[in-house]
Amino acid sequence: MEHYYLSNGTVGKYDTDQSALYAVQYLRTRGNKVVATKKYLNALNFHYAVLFGHESSLTASQIEELCYTLLTEGGYSSTATHIVELRYDANRNLSLRVVETSPYKHFTIRALRPKGYIFPITCHELTIQSSAWVAMRELMRQLSRAYDCDIPICVNSDNNIWSVDGVSPFVVTGRNIYVNPTITSVEAMMVYDALKELKQYIIIPTEISLNELLHADELFYVDHRGITSVHSVSKQLFSDNVANMVSNLLNNEI
């Protein structure tokens, strides 16, 4: 299918080389070195293959060397934890930038407990970490703020939750922990593995309906910034018990 645009009265044809499209992966560092490099590379290759039909040509050693050079030559403290955003496009152009710095060495629960706003989303679910995912996530955050909330809770046409702030959520009801069955992020997989150590809970991989969410005890999610425990959605208030337990378990894992 060909795509055209109109600008200043002139019709032009969109370039189809996908140069504006890229895969994105966030890398967590400690001592100015990337931790869990191979896991991050596997995640990047998954997203890249979905976007472009093949895996990236990057290696774990390349990523480690480039990040170390970026942090040391950029004068970043080796005692802090830095989050590096890696972008890799169809033409194999690579860019790295530091997007966040934390004084904490370990993977902690964030102090912010955001309020969520429910959005019905009927378009294709953006689950692949790409330039489109980055743009969609920021757009939905901006819309949430317009409703005096912090993060978007996106609901698909089946009335199921497909993302909380752009990533898969963990929902706790009683002794059950509901988890999206198609987790792709490194951090979410680490949380999933940590949950298995909480023997008093039952992990249930399943889609989560909006009705189930609005009667849940707890809602949290994880990304490169850490674990975020949601304060409320609509009139439903949530606790943060399991999120804190998982954070404690992960302190020595990431």
VEXDO-157191 format. One line per 2 residues: number of its first residue (from 1); their letters; for each residue x, y, z of N, C-alpha, C. Coordinates in Angstrom, 1 decimal. Example, Ala and Ser with C-alpha at 12.3 -4.5 7.8 and 13.67 -1.06 7.14 Angstrom:
<recs>
1 = as = 13.2 -5.7 7.8 12.3 -4.5 7.8 13.2 -3.3 7.8  12.8 -2.2 7.1 13.7 -1.1 7.1 12.9 0.0 7.9;
</recs>
This chain:
<recs>
1 = me = 0.8 -1.2 0.0 0.0 0.0 0.0 0.9 1.2 0.0  0.6 2.2 -0.9 1.3 3.4 -1.0 0.7 4.5 -0.1;
3 = hy = 1.5 5.4 0.5 1.0 6.4 1.4 1.4 7.8 0.9  0.5 8.8 0.9 0.8 10.1 0.4 0.5 11.1 1.5;
5 = yl = 1.1 12.3 1.4 0.8 13.4 2.3 0.6 14.7 1.5  0.0 15.6 2.1 -0.3 16.9 1.5 0.4 18.0 2.3;
7 = sn = 1.2 18.8 1.7 2.0 19.9 2.4 2.1 21.1 1.5  1.5 22.2 2.0 1.6 23.5 1.3 1.0 23.3 -0.2;
9 = gt = -0.1 22.5 -0.2 -0.7 22.4 -1.5 -0.1 21.4 -2.4  1.0 20.7 -2.0 1.7 19.8 -2.8 1.6 18.4 -2.3;
11 = vg = 1.2 17.4 -3.2 1.1 16.0 -2.7 2.4 15.3 -2.9  2.9 14.6 -1.9 4.1 13.9 -1.9 3.9 12.5 -1.5;
13 = ky = 4.8 11.6 -1.8 4.8 10.2 -1.5 5.7 9.9 -0.3  5.2 9.2 0.7 6.0 8.9 1.9 7.1 8.0 1.5;
15 = dt = 8.3 8.2 2.0 9.4 7.3 1.9 9.1 6.0 2.7  9.4 4.9 2.1 9.1 3.6 2.7 10.3 2.9 3.2;
17 = dq = 11.4 3.6 3.4 12.6 2.8 3.8 12.7 2.6 5.3  11.6 3.0 6.1 11.5 2.8 7.5 12.6 3.5 8.3;
19 = sa = 13.3 4.5 7.7 14.4 5.1 8.4 14.0 5.8 9.7  12.7 6.2 9.8 12.2 6.9 11.0 11.8 5.9 12.1;
21 = ly = 11.8 4.6 11.8 11.3 3.6 12.7 12.6 2.9 13.4  12.5 2.7 14.7 13.6 2.1 15.4 13.1 1.3 16.5;
23 = av = 13.9 0.3 16.9 13.6 -0.5 18.1 14.3 0.2 19.3  13.7 0.1 20.5 14.3 0.8 21.6 14.4 -0.2 22.8;
25 = qy = 15.5 -0.1 23.5 15.8 -0.9 24.7 16.4 0.0 25.8  15.9 -0.1 27.0 16.5 0.6 28.1 17.5 -0.3 28.9;
27 = lr = 18.7 0.2 29.1 19.7 -0.6 29.8 20.0 -0.1 31.1  20.0 -0.9 32.1 20.3 -0.5 33.5 21.8 -0.8 33.8;
29 = tr = 22.5 0.2 34.4 23.9 0.1 34.6 24.2 0.1 36.1  25.3 -0.4 36.5 25.8 -0.4 37.8 27.4 -0.3 37.7;
31 = gn = 28.0 0.7 38.4 29.4 0.8 38.3 29.8 1.2 36.8  28.9 1.9 36.1 29.1 2.3 34.7 29.2 1.1 33.8;
33 = kv = 28.7 -0.1 34.2 28.6 -1.3 33.4 27.2 -1.8 33.3  26.8 -2.2 32.1 25.4 -2.7 31.9 25.3 -4.0 32.7;
35 = va = 24.2 -4.2 33.4 23.9 -5.4 34.1 22.9 -6.2 33.2  23.0 -7.5 33.2 22.1 -8.4 32.5 22.1 -8.1 31.0;
37 = tk = 23.3 -7.9 30.4 23.4 -7.4 29.1 22.8 -8.4 28.1  23.0 -9.7 28.3 22.5 -10.7 27.3 21.0 -10.7 27.3;
39 = ky = 20.4 -10.5 28.5 18.9 -10.5 28.6 18.4 -9.2 27.8  19.0 -8.1 28.0 18.6 -6.9 27.3 18.8 -7.1 25.8;
41 = ln = 19.9 -7.7 25.4 20.1 -7.9 23.9 19.0 -8.9 23.3  18.7 -9.9 24.1 17.6 -10.8 23.6 16.3 -10.1 23.4;
43 = al = 16.0 -9.2 24.4 14.8 -8.4 24.3 14.8 -7.5 23.1  15.9 -6.8 22.9 16.1 -5.9 21.7 16.0 -6.7 20.4;
45 = nf = 16.6 -7.9 20.3 16.5 -8.7 19.1 15.0 -9.1 18.8  14.3 -9.4 19.9 12.9 -9.8 19.7 12.1 -8.6 19.1;
47 = hy = 12.2 -7.5 19.6 11.5 -6.3 19.1 12.0 -6.0 17.7  13.3 -6.0 17.5 13.9 -5.7 16.2 13.4 -6.7 15.1;
49 = av = 13.3 -7.9 15.4 12.9 -9.0 14.5 11.4 -8.8 14.1  10.6 -8.4 15.0 9.2 -8.1 14.7 9.1 -6.9 13.8;
51 = lf = 9.9 -5.9 14.0 9.8 -4.7 13.2 10.4 -4.9 11.8  11.6 -5.5 11.7 12.3 -5.5 10.5 12.6 -6.9 9.9;
53 = gh = 12.1 -8.0 10.5 12.2 -9.3 9.9 13.4 -10.1 10.2  14.3 -9.5 11.0 15.6 -10.2 11.3 16.1 -9.6 12.6;
55 = es = 17.0 -10.3 13.3 17.6 -9.8 14.5 18.6 -8.7 14.2  19.0 -7.9 15.2 20.0 -6.9 15.0 21.4 -7.5 14.9;
57 = sl = 22.3 -6.8 14.5 23.7 -7.3 14.3 24.6 -7.0 15.6  23.9 -6.4 16.6 24.7 -6.0 17.8 25.1 -7.2 18.6;
59 = ta = 26.2 -7.1 19.4 26.6 -8.1 20.3 26.6 -7.6 21.7  26.6 -8.5 22.7 26.6 -8.0 24.1 27.9 -7.2 24.4;
61 = sq = 29.0 -7.7 23.8 30.3 -7.0 24.1 30.3 -5.6 23.5  29.6 -5.4 22.4 29.5 -4.1 21.8 28.7 -3.1 22.6;
63 = ie = 27.6 -3.6 23.1 26.7 -2.8 24.0 27.4 -2.4 25.3  28.1 -3.4 25.9 28.9 -3.1 27.1 30.0 -2.1 26.9;
65 = el = 30.7 -2.2 25.8 31.8 -1.3 25.5 31.3 0.1 25.2  30.2 0.2 24.4 29.7 1.5 24.1 29.1 2.3 25.3;
67 = cy = 28.4 1.5 26.1 27.8 2.1 27.3 28.9 2.6 28.3  29.9 1.8 28.5 31.0 2.1 29.4 31.7 3.4 28.9;
69 = tl = 31.9 3.5 27.6 32.5 4.7 27.0 31.7 5.9 27.2  30.4 5.8 26.9 29.4 6.9 27.1 29.4 7.4 28.5;
71 = lt = 29.4 6.5 29.5 29.3 6.9 30.9 30.6 7.5 31.4  31.7 6.8 31.1 33.0 7.3 31.6 33.5 8.6 31.0;
73 = eg = 33.4 8.7 29.7 33.8 9.9 29.0 32.8 11.0 29.2  31.6 10.7 29.5 30.6 11.7 29.8 30.7 12.2 31.3;
75 = gy = 31.5 11.6 32.1 31.7 12.1 33.4 30.6 11.6 34.4  29.9 10.5 34.1 28.9 10.1 35.0 29.5 9.3 36.1;
77 = ss = 28.9 9.5 37.3 29.4 8.8 38.5 29.2 7.3 38.4  30.3 6.6 38.8 30.3 5.2 38.8 29.5 4.6 40.0;
79 = ta = 29.2 5.4 41.0 28.5 5.0 42.2 27.0 5.0 42.0  26.6 5.7 41.0 25.1 5.8 40.7 24.6 4.8 39.7;
81 = th = 23.3 4.6 39.6 22.7 3.7 38.6 22.2 4.6 37.5  22.6 4.3 36.3 22.2 5.1 35.1 21.3 4.2 34.2;
83 = iv = 20.3 4.8 33.6 19.5 4.2 32.6 19.9 4.7 31.3  20.3 3.9 30.4 20.7 4.3 29.0 19.7 3.8 28.0;
85 = el = 19.2 4.7 27.2 18.3 4.3 26.1 19.1 4.0 24.9  18.8 2.8 24.3 19.5 2.4 23.1 18.4 2.4 22.0;
87 = ry = 18.7 3.1 20.9 17.9 3.1 19.7 18.7 2.5 18.5  18.0 1.6 17.8 18.6 0.9 16.7 17.6 0.8 15.5;
89 = da = 18.0 1.5 14.4 17.0 1.5 13.3 17.3 0.5 12.2  16.4 0.5 11.1 16.5 -0.4 10.1 17.8 -0.4 9.3;
91 = nr = 18.4 0.8 9.3 19.7 1.0 8.6 20.9 0.8 9.5  20.6 0.2 10.7 21.7 -0.2 11.7 22.4 1.1 12.2;
93 = nl = 21.7 2.2 12.3 22.2 3.3 13.0 21.9 3.2 14.5  22.9 3.4 15.3 22.8 3.1 16.7 23.0 4.5 17.5;
95 = sl = 22.1 4.7 18.5 22.3 5.9 19.3 22.1 5.5 20.8  22.9 6.1 21.6 22.8 5.8 23.1 22.7 7.2 23.8;
97 = rv = 21.8 7.2 24.8 21.8 8.4 25.7 21.3 8.0 27.0  21.8 8.8 28.0 21.4 8.6 29.4 20.1 9.3 29.6;
99 = ve = 19.1 8.6 30.1 17.7 9.2 30.3 17.4 9.3 31.7  18.1 8.7 32.6 17.8 8.8 34.0 19.0 8.3 34.9;
101 = ts = 19.1 9.0 36.1 20.2 8.6 37.0 19.5 8.4 38.4  19.9 7.4 39.1 19.4 7.2 40.4 20.6 6.9 41.4;
103 = py = 20.4 7.4 42.6 21.5 7.1 43.6 21.5 5.7 44.2  20.4 5.0 43.9 20.2 3.6 44.4 20.9 2.6 43.5;
105 = kh = 21.6 1.7 44.1 22.3 0.6 43.4 21.4 -0.5 43.0  20.3 -0.7 43.7 19.4 -1.8 43.5 18.1 -1.4 42.8;
107 = ft = 17.4 -2.4 42.4 16.1 -2.2 41.7 15.0 -1.9 42.8  14.6 -0.7 43.0 13.8 -0.3 44.1 12.3 0.0 43.6;
109 = ir = 11.5 0.0 44.6 10.1 0.5 44.4 10.1 2.0 44.4  9.4 2.6 43.4 9.4 4.0 43.3 8.6 4.7 44.3;
111 = al = 9.0 5.9 44.8 8.2 6.6 45.8 6.9 7.1 45.2  6.8 7.4 43.9 5.6 7.9 43.3 4.6 6.8 43.3;
113 = rp = 3.4 7.1 43.7 2.2 6.2 43.6 1.2 6.9 42.7  1.2 6.6 41.4 0.4 7.4 40.5 -1.1 7.0 40.5;
115 = kg = -1.9 7.9 40.0 -3.3 7.6 39.8 -3.5 7.3 38.3  -4.3 6.3 38.0 -4.5 5.9 36.6 -5.8 6.3 36.1;
117 = yi = -5.8 6.6 34.8 -7.1 7.0 34.1 -7.3 6.0 33.0  -8.6 5.5 32.8 -8.9 4.5 31.9 -9.2 5.0 30.5;
119 = fp = -8.5 4.4 29.5 -8.8 4.8 28.1 -9.2 3.6 27.3  -10.3 3.7 26.6 -10.6 2.6 25.6 -9.7 2.8 24.4;
121 = it = -9.0 1.7 24.0 -8.1 1.8 22.8 -8.6 0.8 21.8  -9.0 1.2 20.7 -9.5 0.2 19.7 -8.4 0.0 18.6;
123 = ch = -7.3 0.7 18.6 -6.3 0.5 17.6 -5.4 -0.7 17.9  -4.5 -1.1 17.0 -3.7 -2.2 17.2 -2.8 -2.0 18.5;
125 = el = -2.7 -3.0 19.3 -2.0 -2.9 20.6 -0.5 -2.7 20.3  0.1 -1.7 20.9 1.5 -1.4 20.7 2.3 -2.1 21.8;
127 = ti = 2.7 -3.3 21.6 3.4 -4.1 22.6 4.9 -4.2 22.2  5.3 -3.8 21.0 6.7 -3.9 20.6 7.4 -2.5 20.9;
129 = qs = 8.5 -2.6 21.6 9.2 -1.4 22.0 9.9 -0.8 20.8  9.2 0.2 20.3 9.7 0.9 19.0 9.4 2.4 19.2;
131 = sa = 9.8 3.1 18.1 9.5 4.6 18.1 8.0 4.8 18.2  7.2 4.0 17.6 5.7 4.2 17.8 5.3 4.0 19.2;
133 = wv = 5.9 3.0 19.9 5.6 2.7 21.3 6.0 3.9 22.2  7.1 4.5 21.9 7.6 5.6 22.7 6.7 6.8 22.5;
135 = am = 6.3 7.1 21.3 5.4 8.2 21.0 4.0 8.0 21.6  3.5 6.8 21.5 2.2 6.4 22.0 2.1 6.5 23.6;
137 = re = 3.2 6.1 24.2 3.3 6.1 25.7 3.3 7.6 26.2  4.0 8.4 25.5 4.1 9.8 25.9 2.7 10.5 25.7;
139 = lm = 2.1 10.2 24.5 0.8 10.8 24.2 -0.2 10.4 25.3  -0.3 9.1 25.7 -1.3 8.7 26.6 -1.0 9.3 28.0;
141 = rq = 0.3 9.5 28.3 0.6 10.2 29.6 0.1 11.6 29.6  0.3 12.3 28.5 -0.2 13.7 28.4 -1.7 13.7 28.5;
143 = ls = -2.4 12.8 27.9 -3.9 12.7 28.0 -4.3 12.5 29.4  -3.6 11.6 30.1 -3.9 11.3 31.5 -3.8 12.5 32.4;
145 = ra = -2.8 13.4 32.2 -2.6 14.6 33.0 -3.8 15.6 32.7  -4.3 15.5 31.5 -5.5 16.4 31.2 -6.7 16.0 32.1;
147 = yd = -6.7 14.8 32.6 -7.8 14.3 33.4 -7.4 14.3 34.9  -6.3 15.0 35.2 -5.8 15.1 36.6 -5.4 13.8 37.1;
149 = cd = -4.8 13.0 36.2 -4.2 11.7 36.6 -2.8 11.6 36.2  -2.1 10.5 36.4 -0.7 10.4 36.1 -0.4 9.5 35.0;
151 = ip = -1.1 8.3 34.9 -0.7 7.3 33.9 -2.0 6.8 33.2  -1.8 6.3 32.0 -3.0 5.7 31.3 -3.1 4.2 31.6;
153 = ic = -4.4 3.8 31.7 -4.8 2.4 31.8 -5.5 2.1 30.5  -4.9 1.4 29.6 -5.5 1.2 28.3 -6.3 -0.1 28.2;
155 = vn = -7.5 0.0 27.7 -8.4 -1.1 27.7 -8.8 -1.4 26.2  -8.7 -2.7 25.8 -8.9 -3.0 24.4 -10.4 -3.2 24.1;
157 = sd = -10.8 -3.6 22.9 -12.2 -3.7 22.5 -12.9 -4.9 23.3  -12.1 -5.8 23.8 -12.7 -6.9 24.6 -12.8 -6.5 26.1;
159 = nn = -12.6 -5.2 26.4 -12.6 -4.7 27.8 -11.6 -5.4 28.7  -10.5 -5.8 28.1 -9.4 -6.3 28.9 -8.2 -5.3 29.0;
161 = iw = -7.5 -5.3 30.1 -6.4 -4.4 30.2 -5.2 -4.9 29.4  -4.7 -4.0 28.5 -3.5 -4.5 27.7 -2.3 -3.7 28.1;
163 = sv = -2.4 -2.6 28.8 -1.2 -2.0 29.3 -1.5 -0.9 30.3  -0.6 -0.8 31.2 -0.6 0.3 32.3 0.7 1.1 32.1;
165 = dg = 0.5 2.4 31.7 1.6 3.2 31.3 2.5 2.6 30.3  1.9 1.9 29.3 2.6 1.3 28.2 3.2 0.0 28.4;
167 = vs = 3.1 -0.6 29.6 3.7 -1.9 29.9 2.7 -2.9 30.5  3.0 -4.1 30.6 2.1 -5.1 31.2 2.0 -5.0 32.7;
169 = pf = 0.8 -5.1 33.2 0.6 -4.9 34.7 0.6 -6.2 35.4  0.8 -6.1 36.7 0.6 -7.2 37.7 -0.6 -6.8 38.6;
171 = vv = -1.6 -7.7 38.7 -2.8 -7.4 39.4 -3.0 -8.5 40.5  -3.2 -8.0 41.8 -3.3 -8.9 42.9 -4.7 -8.8 43.5;
173 = tg = -5.3 -10.0 43.6 -6.6 -10.1 44.2 -6.6 -11.3 45.2  -6.7 -11.0 46.5 -6.5 -12.0 47.5 -5.2 -12.6 47.4;
175 = rn = -5.1 -14.0 47.2 -3.8 -14.7 47.0 -3.5 -15.0 45.6  -4.2 -14.4 44.7 -3.9 -14.6 43.2 -3.2 -13.4 42.7;
177 = iy = -2.2 -13.7 41.8 -1.5 -12.6 41.1 -1.7 -12.9 39.6  -2.4 -11.9 39.0 -2.7 -12.1 37.5 -1.6 -11.4 36.7;
179 = vn = -1.1 -12.1 35.7 0.0 -11.7 34.9 -0.3 -11.8 33.5  0.0 -10.8 32.7 -0.1 -10.9 31.2 0.7 -12.1 30.7;
181 = pt = 0.1 -13.0 29.9 0.8 -14.2 29.5 1.8 -13.9 28.4  1.9 -12.7 27.9 2.9 -12.4 26.8 3.8 -11.3 27.3;
183 = it = 4.5 -11.6 28.3 5.5 -10.6 28.8 6.8 -10.6 28.0  7.3 -9.5 27.6 8.5 -9.4 26.7 9.6 -8.6 27.3;
185 = sv = 9.4 -7.8 28.4 10.4 -7.0 28.9 11.3 -7.7 29.9  12.6 -7.3 30.0 13.5 -8.0 30.9 13.1 -7.8 32.3;
187 = ea = 12.7 -6.5 32.7 12.3 -6.2 34.1 11.1 -7.0 34.5  10.1 -7.1 33.6 8.9 -7.9 33.9 9.1 -9.3 34.1;
189 = mm = 10.0 -9.9 33.3 10.4 -11.3 33.5 11.1 -11.5 34.8  11.9 -10.6 35.3 12.6 -10.7 36.5 11.6 -10.6 37.7;
191 = vy = 10.6 -9.7 37.5 9.5 -9.7 38.5 8.7 -11.0 38.6  8.4 -11.5 37.4 7.7 -12.8 37.3 8.4 -13.9 38.0;
193 = da = 9.7 -14.0 37.8 10.5 -15.0 38.5 10.6 -14.8 40.0  10.6 -13.5 40.4 10.6 -13.2 41.9 9.3 -13.6 42.5;
195 = lk = 8.2 -13.4 41.8 6.9 -13.7 42.3 6.8 -15.2 42.7  7.5 -16.1 41.9 7.5 -17.5 42.2 8.0 -17.9 43.6;
197 = el = 8.8 -17.0 44.2 9.3 -17.2 45.5 8.3 -16.9 46.6  7.3 -16.2 46.2 6.2 -15.9 47.2 5.2 -17.0 47.2;
199 = kq = 5.5 -18.1 48.0 4.8 -19.3 48.0 3.3 -19.1 48.4  3.0 -18.1 49.1 1.7 -17.9 49.6 0.7 -17.3 48.5;
201 = yi = 1.3 -17.0 47.4 0.5 -16.5 46.3 0.5 -17.5 45.1  -0.6 -17.4 44.3 -0.7 -18.2 43.1 -0.6 -17.3 41.9;
203 = ii = 0.3 -17.6 41.0 0.5 -16.8 39.8 -0.4 -17.4 38.7  -1.2 -16.5 38.1 -2.2 -16.9 37.0 -1.9 -16.1 35.8;
205 = pt = -1.3 -16.7 34.7 -1.1 -16.0 33.5 -2.4 -15.9 32.7  -2.9 -14.7 32.6 -4.2 -14.5 31.9 -4.5 -13.1 31.6;
207 = ei = -5.4 -12.8 30.7 -5.8 -11.5 30.4 -6.6 -11.0 31.6  -6.6 -9.7 31.9 -7.3 -9.1 33.0 -8.3 -8.2 32.5;
209 = sl = -9.6 -8.4 33.0 -10.7 -7.5 32.6 -10.7 -6.3 33.4  -11.3 -5.3 32.8 -11.4 -4.0 33.6 -12.2 -4.2 34.8;
211 = ne = -13.2 -5.0 34.8 -14.0 -5.3 36.0 -13.2 -5.9 37.1  -12.3 -6.9 36.7 -11.5 -7.5 37.7 -10.5 -6.5 38.3;
213 = ll = -10.0 -5.6 37.5 -9.0 -4.6 37.9 -9.7 -3.7 39.0  -10.9 -3.3 38.7 -11.6 -2.4 39.6 -12.1 -3.0 40.9;
215 = ha = -11.8 -4.3 41.0 -12.1 -5.0 42.3 -10.9 -5.6 42.9  -9.7 -5.2 42.4 -8.4 -5.8 42.8 -7.9 -5.2 44.1;
217 = de = -7.0 -5.9 44.7 -6.3 -5.3 45.9 -5.1 -4.5 45.6  -4.5 -4.8 44.5 -3.2 -4.2 44.2 -2.9 -4.2 42.7;
219 = lf = -2.3 -3.1 42.2 -1.9 -3.0 40.8 -0.5 -2.4 40.8  0.4 -3.1 40.1 1.7 -2.5 40.0 2.3 -2.9 38.6;
221 = yv = 3.3 -2.2 38.2 4.0 -2.5 36.9 5.5 -2.2 37.1  6.3 -2.6 36.1 7.7 -2.5 36.2 8.3 -2.1 34.9;
223 = dh = 9.2 -1.1 34.9 9.9 -0.8 33.7 11.4 -0.4 34.1  12.1 0.3 33.2 13.5 0.6 33.5 13.7 1.5 34.7;
225 = rg = 12.7 2.2 35.2 12.8 3.1 36.3 12.6 2.3 37.6  12.1 1.1 37.6 11.8 0.4 38.9 10.4 -0.1 38.9;
227 = it = 9.9 -0.5 40.1 8.6 -1.0 40.3 7.7 0.2 40.7  6.6 0.3 40.0 5.6 1.4 40.4 4.3 0.8 40.9;
229 = sv = 4.0 1.1 42.1 2.7 0.7 42.7 1.7 1.7 42.5  0.6 1.4 41.8 -0.5 2.4 41.4 -1.3 2.7 42.7;
231 = hs = -1.6 3.9 42.9 -2.4 4.3 44.1 -3.9 4.0 43.9  -4.4 4.4 42.7 -5.8 4.3 42.5 -6.2 4.3 41.0;
233 = vs = -7.3 3.7 40.7 -7.9 3.8 39.4 -9.4 4.1 39.6  -10.0 5.2 39.1 -11.3 5.5 39.4 -11.5 5.7 40.9;
235 = kq = -12.4 5.0 41.5 -12.6 5.1 43.0 -11.9 4.0 43.7  -11.2 3.1 43.0 -10.6 1.9 43.6 -9.2 2.2 44.1;
237 = lf = -9.0 2.1 45.4 -7.7 2.3 46.0 -6.9 1.0 46.1  -5.6 1.1 45.9 -4.8 -0.1 45.9 -3.8 -0.1 47.0;
239 = sd = -3.4 -1.3 47.5 -2.3 -1.4 48.5 -1.0 -1.5 47.7  0.1 -1.7 48.4 1.4 -1.9 47.8 2.2 -3.0 48.4;
241 = nv = 1.5 -4.0 49.0 2.2 -5.0 49.8 3.1 -5.9 48.9  2.5 -6.5 47.9 3.3 -7.4 47.0 4.4 -6.7 46.3;
243 = an = 4.1 -5.5 45.8 5.2 -4.7 45.2 6.4 -4.5 46.0  6.1 -4.2 47.3 7.3 -4.1 48.2 8.0 -5.4 48.5;
245 = mv = 7.3 -6.5 48.5 7.9 -7.8 48.7 8.8 -8.1 47.5  8.3 -7.9 46.3 9.1 -8.1 45.1 10.3 -7.3 45.0;
247 = sn = 10.2 -6.0 45.4 11.3 -5.1 45.4 12.4 -5.6 46.3  12.0 -6.1 47.5 13.0 -6.6 48.4 13.7 -7.9 47.8;
249 = ll = 13.0 -8.7 47.1 13.6 -9.9 46.5 14.5 -9.6 45.4  14.2 -8.5 44.7 15.1 -8.1 43.5 16.3 -7.3 43.9;
251 = nn = 16.4 -6.9 45.1 17.5 -6.0 45.5 18.9 -6.6 45.1  19.0 -7.9 45.1 20.3 -8.5 44.8 20.3 -9.2 43.5;
253 = ei = 19.2 -9.0 42.7 19.1 -9.7 41.4 19.5 -8.8 40.2  19.2 -7.5 40.3 19.4 -6.7 39.1 20.6 -5.8 39.4;
</recs>
